[in-house]
Structures are given as structure tokens and as C-alpha cells.
């Protein structure tokens, strides 16, 4: 199941975070990625995969 949260930050950009369960491997972990967009919709930060 995927869950997303979106936060509008002070300069008009958008910070988006999503987490999902990954059943494709045996670690049973939850993966998280983060994206940061500017006001024009351009992504400003590469995805970061988590735990």
C-alpha cells in the first residue's frame, strides 16, 4: 500500500513524500522517497530511498 503526503512550503514550492511496502524482495522493508519541486514544477532534489 502506498501513502503520500504533500506539503506546500513558504516559497511556493512543493515537498512530496511517499512510502510504500515493497514485496519484491525478502527484506520486508518499507521504502520512502522524497521529492522537492519548485514553483514551476521542476524537480530540485533527486529521490532518496529509505529503510
N, C-alpha and C positions, 0 to 999 in steps of 0.2 A: 504494500500500500504506500502510495506517495503522499506526502504532505508538503504544502508550500506556505511560505509566509512572505509577504511583501511589505516593505517599509519605505515610505516616501521621506527622503531626507531633505535637510534645510535648503540646499541649493537647487532643488527641483529634480534631482536625480532619483533613481530607484535602486534600492538594495533588495535583492531577492534571494531567499534561502530555501532549499528543498532538501528533504530527507526521504529515503526510500529503503525498504528492505531488499536485499539482493540475495536471491535464491540460486544464483548461477554458480556459486562455489560452495565450499564446505565450511567457510569461516562463520557463517550465520550472522554476519555483522550488519550494521546499518551504515549506509553511505550518505554523506552530506556533501552538497556542493553549494558554493556561494557565487553570486554574480553581482556586479555593480554596473549600472548603466548611467550615463549622463543624460541631460535633458533632451538631447537629440536622439536618444535610444541606442547610442553606440556603447558597446561593452567596454569597460575600462579595467577589468580585472579578470585574469584567467580563472577558470574553475579550480576549486580546491576540493579534493576528495578526502573524506574523513575516515571515520572509525568503523 
